[in-house]
Amino acid sequence: MGSRPPSEPGQAGNRKLIPHQLPAGLKAYKLTPDFTPGNLPAALQSQHSTKAGVWGLLQVLEG
């Protein structure tokens, strides 16, 4: 697969902007290893949600 540079904030066209970091004032309290098809937790493979006030920031590495 060829690699593309990540999209820059503000280049959304008619799409929503995708943040590259947590909003100001928020701090990460948990980080996970990079997931692959072999180690993706079952809880993330079906519909799920977070508690009110909890943010999640996903970074897609390829695909």
C-alpha positions in Angstrom: 0.0 0.0 0.0 1.2 3.5 -0.8 1.5 5.9 2.1 -0.2 9.3 2.2 0.5 12.2 4.5 -2.2 12.7 7.2 -4.9 15.2 6.3 -4.3 18.6 7.7 -6.8 20.1 10.1 -8.9 22.6 8.1 -8.9 20.6 4.9 -12.3 19.1 5.5 -14.3 20.2 2.5 -17.8 18.9 3.4 -16.4 16.5 6.0 -16.1 17.1 9.7 -12.7 18.2 10.9 -10.7 15.3 12.4 -8.6 16.4 15.4 -5.0 15.3 15.6 -4.8 15.8 19.3 -7.1 16.0 22.3 -8.8 19.3 22.9 -6.9 21.9 25.0 -7.1 21.2 28.7 -7.6 17.4 28.3 -4.9 14.9 29.2 -4.6 11.3 28.1 -5.0 8.8 31.0 -4.6 5.6 29.0 -2.8 4.6 25.9 -3.1 1.3 24.0 -0.6 -0.5 21.8 -1.2 -0.4 18.0 -4.0 -2.7 17.2 -3.9 -5.3 14.4 -6.5 -7.7 13.2 -4.9 -10.3 15.5 -5.0 -8.2 18.7 -8.1 -6.0 18.4 -10.1 -6.4 21.6 -13.5 -8.0 21.2 -15.1 -5.1 23.0 -14.0 -2.8 20.1 -15.3 -5.1 17.4 -19.0 -4.4 18.2 -21.1 -1.4 19.0 -19.9 0.3 22.1 -19.8 3.7 23.8 -17.9 5.7 26.4 -19.1 7.4 29.5 -20.4 11.0 29.3 -17.4 13.4 29.2 -14.9 10.8 28.0 -13.0 11.4 24.8 -11.4 8.9 22.5 -8.8 9.7 19.9 -8.1 7.1 17.3 -5.2 7.2 14.8 -5.4 5.1 11.7 -2.0 4.0 10.7 -2.9 2.5 7.3 -5.8 1.1 5.4 
